[in-house]
């Protein structure tokens, strides 16, 4: 009896302790998304003044930290920037005009970090800086010190109101420092940077362009030229004019908007939602998406690639801040600062507290553009109100990046940069893998397991984030479809960061604490300190298979790729689906091999490999309807270009040569204004295909041929 009592006591104690642990399940083939390297971003990292270059050690810090995305348009200073004169009017400093050399900044970025992505933007407001000759003399007034009157409109001969505040006694005259700046003026920077005779910058590394900045509050930030807020529809017409011109000049551009300033403006234009031409009220971003969809439909021109929003919450409470990542995609999170969202259904409804803003945007995009719209999401400015709390800052930053990895966000660039952020950027950018996968936590409120895996499925990084302010958390991680190698797992931890002292110096000199843990029964256990981040660097031996896949290889042949695989003890495997991907993330079945080979040896020939990288995996199907995956094999198949055109320039006829997989091919010819002028449907056999196109009736100018994702341009001449 005594032994029975003790046995049950220990069993109950074990169950109780196990229940208190956080259980994490990692499935490396579920919810798989490619991680954008541009979520590792920042604002205002490069000087735009030739006389004050970024020091060499700062460039090295950027490289060591893994900074990949540089938003350098200056925010409010973007709106009246003049790229031709390399000057900009500063609305947050009397509207004074100062040097701002984007050419220098872009060239410097290309030279120092060629792989990085830079972001600039277009001016939509219609005015740009002209001269600094009529600046307000802030040095003579107060030695250029900040005071409450820096927002007064004093450039152009204004009279200062010494009592402070944003209203001058007499506003300056904008015509004394600004000039007219239309859609041609703002978009011609694309020719200047990327066109013939231009600077020769790499357009693929400056693809993202903000469509101005925070237009919802122009009557406040730029009241010198926009004292009355324009209507939402007036702004949309400005947007359309610039977007169409930009797309015509640079077909591969990524147009980003509406670049709204904060939560209120996600739903309101000015003080209220937008009333459409149908008399209905729409939350602002819904109206924006609706109007873009309508204009795309009528013009045939793509006008939006990324929904870009800013977010400036007001709470200084760490317990609130570490949950801010839930504002964007969480349909259950009650946001304590919810405000603008209360009008989302028309009138004011004080009970609405769930933002889920990108979830809402996805619904609106599907509604107006259809499920294949291809528009993604981004946050190009945000900041917290935390003061001297680097550990909470690090948790917030890690949670934001982790959430954005999980949902395929395109880019993320906080505006301010506090202690703790270099450390989290470095930990995520330098150690995460290329694909985000599913990791479910039994205590998601406090502990998240942001998990990434490489394309070969043999290396996993799990970034464990403990948001609890004062409790340690023991986490048990299980891997249903991944086999851990029989070796120690390295752990990298950020915890107890000191207040007031930057700890990140370089890749090798930082606050990361290194340790190791050992796997047991294909699981891991680790204890997390309060407000800490621990990344586990895990090596695997492959995926967990229902049979023993002895080998799986890929080799190039003449116009084909040969896949060979050998199995043993197949255990009810009925077939093998061969899947292929261009990016290592999104796979498509290209064939099936029936199981049951007497010797366990199989082969499959891909007779139409993709003209670059090909990623292959096997999906092994069993009699019970279950399946599992092999590792991923990657092989580069270099062919001639998928699309070529000659002669170029041409007068009457151009010949288009294609090398694409078998099937229907739609050729689209787009003119320099982004209008479709010809559509031709061809049938490819998988071999080289040539077709002649009559262009004798076209106007002289530049044209673009689109075939699938490939684009090539040509010139029509006399």
N, C-alpha and C positions, 0 to 999 in steps of 0.2 A: 504493500500500500504506500509506504514512504517513497519507494523508488518510482512508483507510478506518479505520485504527486510532484516529485522533483522533475521528472521527465516532462510533464505537462507544463510545469512552471517555466522551464527553460524554453520549451516550444513557444509558449505565449510571449516570453520575453523576446525571442528571436523574431516572431511575427511582428511584434510592436516596434522593434528597432528597424526592421526592414521597411515597415510601413512609413516610418519617419524619413527614410531616405528618399531623395528625389530620383525617380525612375525616368531614364531617357532611352528612347528607342531610335536608332539611326537606321534608315533605309536608303541606301545609296542610289536606288533607281526610281525613287518616288519624288515627285515635285521637283524634278531636276531642271535647273535653269543655269544658263551661262552667267557668271558673275561679270558685270561690267567693270573694267579697271578704272572707270571714271567716277565711281563712287568714292574713290580715294582722292578727294579734291579739296580745294581751298580757294578763297578770294584774295586778290590783291597781293600776290607773291612776287611780282616782277615790277621793277621801276619802269616808268614810261618817260624818264628824264635822262638823257644821254650823259649829263654831267654827274649823275649819281648812280652808277651801276650797282647791281646786286653783287656783293662780295663773293669771292670764290668759295669761302667756307660755308656761306649760306646756300649756294648751289649744291654743295656737297651734302649739306643737311637735307635738302629736298630729295636728293637721290637716295641717301641712306634711309630716309623715312618712307620712301615709296610713294611720293606725291606724284600722281599721274594726271590730274586734271587742274588746269589753271584758268580760273575765271578772272579775266583782266579788263573788263569793260568799265569798271568803276562804279557800278550801281547807278545812283542818281546822276553822276557826272557823265554817264553815257548819253543821256537824252539830248544834250546840246553840244556833243563832241563834233569837232570838224577835223576829219582825218586828213584832209588836204593841207590844212595849215598846222596840223599837230597841236591844236589847242582845244580847250573845253571850258565851258562856263560852269562854275561850281555853285549849285543852288543852295548848298548848306554853308556857303561862305560869301554872302553878299552878292552872289551871281558873278563874282570876279572871274576873269578869264586867265587861265594858267596853261603852261606848256603841258601837253599830254601826247607823247609820241608813240602811237600804237605800232608804227613801223618798227621802231627800235625794240619795243617789247616783244613783238612776234618774232623778229629775226633772232633776238637773244635767246628766246625759248627754244627755237629750232636748233640753234647752235649748241646749247648746253644740255638739253634733254630731248633729243630728236623723237623719241617714242611717245612723249607726252602729248596730251590733247589740250589745246588752248581755246578759250571761248571769248569772243568779242560780241558786238551787237550792232543793230541798226537804229537810227534815229527816226521816229515816226511823227514827232511833234511839229515838224515843219520849219524849225529854226535851229541854227547852229552858231557857234562862236565865230566872231569875225575879227576882233582885235582886243588886245589888253590895254589899249591906250586910255580907256575910260574906266579903269578899275577904281573902286573905292580904296582910298589910301588907309588901309587897316594898320599899317605900321605907324603912321603918324598919329592915328587915333588912340591906339592902346598897345603899341608894340606887337600887334598881331596876336593878342591874347584872346582865347575863347571867352565869350560872355553871352548872355541870353539874346543879344541882338544880332548874332551872326546870320540869321535867316532874313534880315531886312533886305529889301531890294534896293541896294545902294549903288551897284555898278551902273554906269550911265548917268551920273550926276544926281543921285538921290541925296536926300537930306536925312542924316542920322537922327533917330529918336533915342536920346541918351537915357531915357527911362528904361530902355530894354524892350524885350518882346520882339515879335516878328514883324510888326508894322512900322515902317519908316514914316517920318513926318511927311516926306515927299518921295514917292517911288522914282527910281531911276528910269531912264528911257531905254528900252531894250534895243531900239534901232541903233544906239550908240555902240553896242558891243555884239550884236547878233546879225545874221543874214538869213535870207530865205534858203531853205534846204529841203528839196523834194525827194521823191522816191528814186529818181535817177542819181541825185547827189549822194544819197546814203549808200545805195547798192553798188555804186561804181568802185567802191573799195575792193570788191571782188575782182574786178579787172586789174586794179592796181596791185593787188597781192598775188593773184594767180594767173592773170592773163598774159598774152603775148606782149613782151616789152615791159612787163611788170617786175615786181621784186623776186619772183620765182619761188614764193613760199609754197609749201606742200599743203594743198587744200584738204587732203585726207587727215591732216593733223590740226585743222581749224574748221571742223565740220559744223560745230554747234554755234548757232547765232541767236542771241536773245532778240526778240522783236520788241525793242526798247525795254523800259524798266518801270514797273509799278504805275501803269497809266491810270489806274483807278483813283490815284491821289494827285494827279498832275496839278489840279487847282490849288493844292497846298505846296507841293515841292517845287513846282514851276509856274507859280502864279504871276511871274513877270510876263510870260507870253500866254498863259492859260488861266486868267483870273476866274473864269467860269468853267467848271468842269464840262467837257464835251459830252454829248450823249453817247451811250454805249454803241449805237449804230454808227455814229460819226467816227468813233475809234475803229470800228470794224472796217470801214471803208479805207482808212489810213493803213490798217493792217493788210488788207487785201492787195492794195497797190504795191506795197513794198514786197510782200511775199511773192507775188507773181513775177516781179522784176528779178528778185533774188533767185528764184527757181530757174528762170530762163538763163541767167548768167552762170549759175552753178547748180546743175541738175542734182548733184549728190549732196547738196546742203541739207543740214538738219535744222529746220525752223522751229523755234521754241517759244511758247507763249502760254498764257497771257502775262506771265511774270508778275503775278499779283502779290501785294505786299504782306498780307497777313490774313488770319482766319476770317475776319469780318468781310474783307474784300473777296474772299473765295465765293461768297454768296451775294454780295451787294455791290452795285455800281453807285458809288456815292453813298447815299443814305438808305437806299432801298434796292430790292431786286429789280430786274429789267422788265419793262412791259414790251412785249413783242408786237409785231405788226398785226398779229392775230388777236391782240387784246389780252393775252394771257401773261401772267407774271412768271418769270424764270429766275432761278438763282443765276448769278452772273456767269459762273464758269459753264453752267449748262447752256446758257444763251450763247456764250462764246463758241462752244463745241457745235451747237446747232447751226449757227451762222457759217462757221467754217465748212461744215458738211454741205450746206446748201450751196455755198460758193464753189466748192470743189466739184459738186455735181454739175453745176451750170457751166463752169469754165473748163473742166477736164484737167485742172492743174492741182497738184497736191500742195496744200497750204499750211500744213501742220505736221510735225514729226514727234514733238515732245511736249507734254503738258508740264510746264515749269511753274512752281509756286514757291513763294517765300513764306516763312513761318517765324514769328517773333512772339512767343508766349511770355507771360508776365510773372509767373510764379517763381519765387526764390526758394521754395521748399524742395529739398532734395527728393523727398518721397514722391512729389509730383513730377519733378523733372525727369527722373529715371523711368517714367512711364510714357514720356512724350512720343516715343517711337510708335505707340499704338494709335496715334491720331490718324494715321494715313491709310491703314488697311484693316484695322480691327473693327468688326461690326458689332462688338459687344462692349467696347471700352467707353465708359462714361467720362467725358473730358470735363474736368472741373471748371475750365475757363470757356466753355462753349458759349458762343454769342451769336455770330452771324448765322450759324447753322439753324437757328431757331426759325428762320424764314424759309427754310428749304421747301416747305410744302405750300407756300403762298403767304398766308398771314403769319403773325408772330405766335409761336407755340413754345412756351417756356419749358415744356416738358422734354423737348428734344435736346439731348446732350451728347449724342453719339455722332462723331465726325465722319470717320471712314471716308475721308475725302477722295482718296484715289480709287477706293471701291466705288464711290458714287460716280466719279469720272469715267471709270470703266463701263459702268452701266449706261451712261449718257453716250459714250463713244459707240458702244454696240447699238444703241437705239438709233442714232442718227447716221452713223457711218457703216454699220454692219460689223460682224465679229472679226473680219479680216482687215481691220483698219490699220494695224501696224503702229499705232501711236503709243508711245511709252511715257514714263513719268520721271520727274526729276525735282529736286529741291536745290536751287542755286544760291539761296541765302537763308540762314537761320542763326539763332544764338539763344543762349539761356541767360537767366538773371542770377545764376549762381555766383557767389563771391568767395574767393579763397577756399574752394572745395574741389581740389583736383581729382579726388577719387570719385565723387559724384559726376563730375564732368566726364571723366573717362568712361564711366558706366553709361552715361547718356550717349556719348559719341559711339561707343561700341554697339549699343542697342540700335541706334539709328542705322549704322552701316550694316549690321546683321539683318535687320528687318528689310532693308533695301536690297541686300543680296538675295533674300528669300523670295522677293517679288519682282526681280528683274528690273529694278530702277536703273535708269540710264546714267545719271550722274548726280553727285551730291557734293556741295561746296559750302561749308559753313562760312559766315561772314567774319565773325570774330574768332580769335584763336587763343584759347586759354591753356594754362598748364594742365597737362594730362592728355591733351589731344595729339601731340606729336607721338606720345607713347602708344596710344591706341591705333593711330594711323599706321605706324611702323609694324605693330603686331599683326594687324589685319592685312595690310598690303604686302608685306614681305613673307608671311607664312600661310596665308589662306591659299586654297587651290582654285581651280578655274570654274568649278561647277558647284552651285548650291544645291543641297539635297535635303530631304525631309528628316527632321529630328524632333520628335515630340517629347515634351517634358510634362511630368505629372504635377509640376508647380510652376507653370509658365509665368505667373505673376512675378515670381522672384528669380527663377532660374531659367535661362534660355540656353540652348545648345546650338549655336550657329555653325553648321557643318558644311564643309566643302570637300570635294573629291577631285582628283586629277582625271584626265581623260582615259588613262589606262586602268582606272579603278583599283590601283594598288597603293594609293597614298591618300590619307584622310587627315584633315585638320578640323578639330572641334573647338570652337571658341566658347567656353562656358562663362556665362555672365551671371554673377550673383548680385541682385539688386537690393537684397535685404540690407538695411542700414546697420544692423547690429547682430545678426545671426549668421553663424557658419552653416553651410549646407553640405551634406554628404550626398554625392551623386553617383548612381550606379548606371552605367551605360551598356546597353545590349545591342548586338549587331546581327539581326536576322539574316541579312544577305551579304555579309562581308566577313572574311576570315582573317583574324588578327595573326600577324607573324608572332612566333614564339620568341619575342625579344622585348626589352624594356621600352616603354613609351616616354619620350621626352615631354615635360610640361614646362610651359613658359607662363609666368604669373606676374600680373600687375596688381599690387596691393600696397596700402599704406604709403601712398605718394606724399611727399612732404609739401606743406603749404608754402607758397611764396618762392619756390626754387624749381626752375626747369631741370628735369632729370635727363631728358633725351639730348644726347650729344651726337651720337652716331649709331650705326648698325651694331657696333661692338661695345659701345659705351652708353648704357641706358639703364632703366630701372627694372628690366626683366629679371625675374628670379627663376633660375633653371633647376629642375629636379627631374625625377623619373618615377614611374609607377609600372607595375608588372600586370599583364593580363592574366585572368583566370577564367577558364571555361568560356572563352570568347567574349568576355565582358571586362569592363574596367570600373574601378571605383576610385574616386578622388574627393577630397574635402576642400570646399571653397571658403575662404575667409569672407567676412562681410564686405560689401562694396569692392569686389575683386573680379578680375578677368583672368581665366586660366585657359590657355590654348594647349591642346593635346596634339602632338605630332605623331601620327599613327602610320605604321607600315603594315600592309596586308600581304597575304599570299594569294589573293584573288577573291572572287565572289564565292559565296556558298552555293554549290551546285547540287542538283539531285542525282548527279552521276559524276564519275571521275573523268574530267576532260583532261586527257594526258597532254595534248598539244593543240595549239591553234596558231597557224602562221598565215602570212600574206606575202605574196611576191608578185612583182610586175612581169607581165609578158608583153607580147606584141599586141598593142591595142586592147589589153585586158589586164585584170588583176585576178590571180589564182589564190583561192583560199583553201587550205587543207586543215583538217582537224581529225583527231583520233580520240576515241573514248574507250572506257573499260567499265564494266558493271553498270550498264546504262539505266537499270532500275526503272522500267516502264516508260522510257522516253519514246514518244511516237514520232516526233519530227523536230527539225531544227530550222527556225526562220532566220535567214540571213538579213541583217539590217545594216543600212549604210547612212552616214551622216556627213554633211559638209563641215560642221562646226564642232563635232564631238558631243553635242547636246541633244539636238532634235534628230531622231532616227526614223527611217522609213524602210519598210520591208521591201527587198528587191528580189527575193526568191525563197523557196522552201526545199529542204532536203529531207527525204523520208528516213526515219530511223530504222534500226534493226539490221544493220550491216553485220555480216558474219565475223568479219575481222575488226570491226569498230573503226574502220577508216573511211573518211568522207572527203569530198572535194566539191567546190562550187566555183564557177567562173563568172566574174563580173565583166561582161563584154562591153559595157559602156560606163567605165569609171568616170568620175567627175574630173574636170580639167584643173585640178589642183590637189588639195588634201582630201583623202577619203578615209573615213573612220568606220570600221566594221565591228559588229558584235553578233553573237549567236543568241537567239532566244530559244531555249530548250523547253519544249512542251511535253507534259506527261499525260498519262491516261486519265488522271483525275481532274484535268482541266487547269492544273497549276503550271507554272513556268518559272524559270530563272534565267539569268544572263551570264554570259562569259565575260572575260575581260574585253577591253576595247583595243583593237589593233589599228594603227594609223600608218598610212602610206601615201606618199606624194606621187601623184601621177601627172607629170608635166607634159602637156600637149602644146600645140599651137594655141594662140589666143582663141577664145570661144567665138569671138566675132571680129571680123576685119572688114574694112571698106576701102574701095579703090575705084577710079582714081580719086585723089583728094588733094586739092580742090577739084570739083567736077562742074561740067556745064549742063549736059543734057541727060546723062545716064550715070548712075553709080551701081557698082556691083558689090553686094553684101555676101560675104563668105562666113558660114556658120559651122561650128563643130559642137554639136549639142546632143544630148540623149535623144533616143527615138521618141516620137510623139509630135503633137501639134505645137508649133512655135508661133507666137504672135509678135510680129515686128511692128513697132510703133515709131513714126517719124514725128518729132516735136520741133517746132520752130523756135526762134530766139526769144519769143515772148511766152514760151511755155504752152503754146497751143498745138493740139494734135492735128497734123495736116494729112497724114496717110496711115492706114492700118492694113497690114498684109498678113494673112494666115498661111503658114507653110507646114508641110508635113516632113519631119526629119526621120531618116532611117537609122540615125546614129552615126552615119558617116559624114564626111564633109559635104555641105550643101551650099550651092551658090545660086543667087537670084539677082537679076538686073531690075533696077527700079528707075522709072522715067521721072526725072526731076525738071524737065524742060519748062513746065508751067509754074515752077516755084519762083518766088522772089529771091533776089540776091541776098545772101546772108549766111549765118551759121545755123546748122540743124543737128539734131541728135537722133540716133537710131537706138531704140531700146529693144532688147531681146531678153526676156526674163529679168535677171538682175544685172545683166551686162549693158553698158552704155558706151557708144562711140560717137564722135562728132565728125562732121565734115562741113566744108565750105562750098556753097553754090556761087559760082561766079558767072560773068557775062560770057 
